[in-house]
Amino acid sequence: MAHWRTADVGSPELSGHLGRRFTPLLALQACHMAELTGTLYARNGARVACVSFDSGQIVGADALEGDGIEALVAFAQWDDGRFEFRAGEPLPTPRIDAPFDWLVLEVCHRLDMALHLADAADAPVACAV
């Protein structure tokens, strides 16, 4: 039993695989609902994202594609990857000062707008003759 306790030292509070059943937004929601303080680290191939929480509220985000809300939007688009949440002080990333619910709605809005723009670009253009 002593071996189990020593193996547990330093392990993440939450970790897992991102995919169709456990999406990036669901990982963020789990950290929010558990009111965690620390940083969620995620990797998908060469892509990385870090999202910092303070008592379940997102206080910062950083990714290769940008920081703040742009990092959250980029992370939300992943369909594969791994993540782990490490408790402790949030990383010193550019601060996000918005409620969790608003951030999730804004991320979803931006994803919807990107899909709408992509669909509009693929739509056939009518020409007047």
Residue pairs with C-beta under 8 A, 6 or more apart in sequence:
12 84
12 85
12 86
13 36
13 38
13 85
13 86
13 87
14 27
14 30
14 31
14 34
14 36
14 40
14 83
14 84
14 85
15 82
15 83
15 84
15 85
16 22
16 27
16 82
16 83
16 84
17 81
17 82
18 24
18 27
18 42
18 44
18 78
18 79
18 80
18 81
18 82
18 83
19 79
19 80
20 79
23 76
23 79
24 42
24 49
24 75
24 76
24 77
24 78
24 81
24 83
25 76
25 104
25 107
25 108
27 40
27 42
27 83
28 40
28 51
28 58
28 72
28 104
29 104
31 40
31 51
31 53
31 56
31 85
32 53
32 56
32 57
32 58
32 100
33 56
34 56
35 55
35 56
36 53
36 55
36 56
36 85
36 87
37 53
37 54
37 55
37 56
37 87
37 88
37 89
37 90
38 52
38 53
38 85
38 86
38 87
38 88
38 89
38 90
39 50
39 51
39 52
39 53
39 85
39 86
39 88
39 90
39 91
40 49
40 50
40 51
40 52
40 53
40 83
40 84
40 85
41 48
41 49
41 50
41 83
41 84
41 85
41 86
42 48
42 49
42 50
42 51
42 75
42 78
42 81
42 82
42 83
43 81
43 82
43 83
44 78
44 80
44 81
44 82
45 81
46 64
47 63
47 64
47 65
47 74
47 78
47 81
48 63
48 64
49 61
49 62
49 63
49 64
49 71
49 74
49 75
49 78
50 60
50 61
50 62
50 63
50 91
50 93
51 58
51 60
51 61
51 71
51 72
51 75
52 58
52 59
52 60
52 61
52 90
52 91
52 93
53 59
53 90
54 90
56 100
57 99
57 100
58 72
58 96
58 98
58 100
58 103
59 90
59 95
59 96
59 97
60 67
60 68
60 90
60 91
60 92
60 93
60 94
60 95
60 96
61 67
61 68
61 69
61 71
61 72
61 75
61 93
61 96
62 71
62 91
62 93
62 94
63 70
63 71
63 74
63 75
64 74
65 71
65 74
66 74
67 93
67 94
68 94
68 96
69 96
69 103
69 106
69 107
69 110
72 103
72 107
73 107
73 110
73 111
76 107
76 108
76 111
77 111
96 103
98 106
